[in-house]
Amino acid sequence: MSEYFRQFIRFAGVGLVSAIGHFGTLILLVQGFGMAAVPASAAGALVGAWINYSLNYRYTFRSAKQHRETVVKFAVVAAVGLLLNTLFMWLGVELLDLHYLLSQLATTGLVVVWSFLANRYWTFHVVTSP
């Protein structure tokens, strides 16, 4: 099994834990506090991003880089992910009239591709010299 595939499997496991935080926050805010789905999803994305950074730094990418370098890059990747999440949720909930959880599932699938590639090749990427 290639290191790239093993890394993606670890990323997916971390993503599952992050998704639990994201969906848990989303459901709590919508069902428990009556918040609209799109801002509740954005709040959930922030919770998920915090979990995601913590676990990916140590577990998935096993980064030796300083947090001051990686956290800024991760924040940029997460901000783009948040914008994509909010856009896709708005499209799903408001334009396509999908149930918010179905829209979030589809949105998560799209955003995870962006997140893995950006974090692997930019945030936690280590350039090795020949």
Secondary structure, 3 states (H helix, E strand, C coil): CCHHHHHHHHHHHHHHHHHHHHHHHHHHHHHHHCCCHHHHHHHHHHHHHHHHHHHHHHHHCCCCCCHHHHHHHHHHHHHHHHHHHHHHHHHHHHHCCCCHHHHHHHHHHHHHHHHHHHHHHHHCCCCCCC
